[in-house]
Amino acid sequence: MGFLYFDYYYLILVLPMLALSLIAQGMVKSAYSKQSKVLSSRGLTGAQAAARVLYQYGINDVRIETVSGKLTDHYDPKAKVIRLSQEVSSGANVAAIGIACHEAGHAAQHAENYMPIKIRNMILPVCNIGSAIGLPIAILGYFLGFHPLVSIGLLLYGLIALFQFVTLPVELNASHRAMKVIEETNMLTDDEQPGARKVLTAAAMTYVTALLVTLANLLRFVLRFNRRN
């Protein structure tokens, strides 16, 4: 059973990408921790900052709610609600304002029918299927010696990477919208703006490393399944 041999591909391909992913997550925590200690000289909270972004884009049908948990902030397009964690919602600091404005940036994307958002929503159901059954199908095809089934399974698994790839411009654009409004409205001073940008940049890196981990895993499985040939 060649599939059960020691997985050198995991050590060579996936492990380094996982290390990068952990570094990226550490950067987010570090940037958030540091910038959450920098109080906004304007005195705005995260919830107030998000409201300003909505106002700037002429959006008046999106609510802002506070939810439990840490860094659980997100925008729910179906309910048209920006959900901010307690620390971000009530925090009058650089990190909270950056994160809250980023989520409001997602609301602006949906309001403007931003194309990458539409593409991501279209492929999401198929990508969810690929994530759930792609690898089991490939493994089944491998043990049956039926290579077309292996290819179908890997193709389905690869849809995860496609979804992550499409997600990248969505996240980067939301951060760009956030910083643009922050700068235009002077929500943060010139000295405070780089701190917000650092938090958002660190967060974006987690999406990049997640994509790299998926691609490394995909290559790993392609090489392992082809080993039999």
C-alpha positions, 0 to 999 in steps of 0.5 A: 500500500504505497499510500501508507508510506512515510509522508516525506511530502508533508515534511517538505511541502506542507510543514514549512507552509504551516510554519508560515501560517503560524507566524502570520497568526502570531503577527496578527495577535502581536499587531492587535495587542500592540495597537489595541493599547494605542488609544485613538486621539479622536475618541471614536469606538470601533462601532462608531468608526464602522458607522462612519464608513457606512455613512461615507458609502451612503449605506443606511440599511446595515445594522451594527451589533456586538457579539461575544468572543475575541476577534469574532468580527464579521459582516453578515450580508444576508442579515445586513449586519456588521457583528463586532466583538465586544473589544472591537465594538467598544474599543476606542483604539487604533486596532478596533477602528481598523478592524471595524472599518474593515468589516464595514468595507465588506458591507460597502462591497456588497452594496456596490455588487463588488465582482469578486464577492459575487464570484466567491458567493457563486463558487461557495456551494461547489467549494464546500462540496469539494472540501467535504468529498474531494479527498475521500473520492481521490483516496477511493480512486487510488485504492481501486486503481481507477485514476479518473476518480483520483483526478476528479477527487483532486480537482474537487479538493483543489476548489478549496484553493480556488475559493481562497484565491478569490477571497484574497482580493475581497479581503484586500479591497475591504482593507483598502476601503477601510483605510481610504475612509479613515484617511479621508475622514481623519478618523485617525491621525497621521501618526495613528494610521500606520498602526491600523494598516499594520493590523489589517496587513497582518490579517491579510497575511493569514489569508495568503498563508492559508492559500499556500497551505492548501496549495502545498497540500494539493501538490502533496496529494498529487505527488503521492497519488502519482507515486503508484504510477 
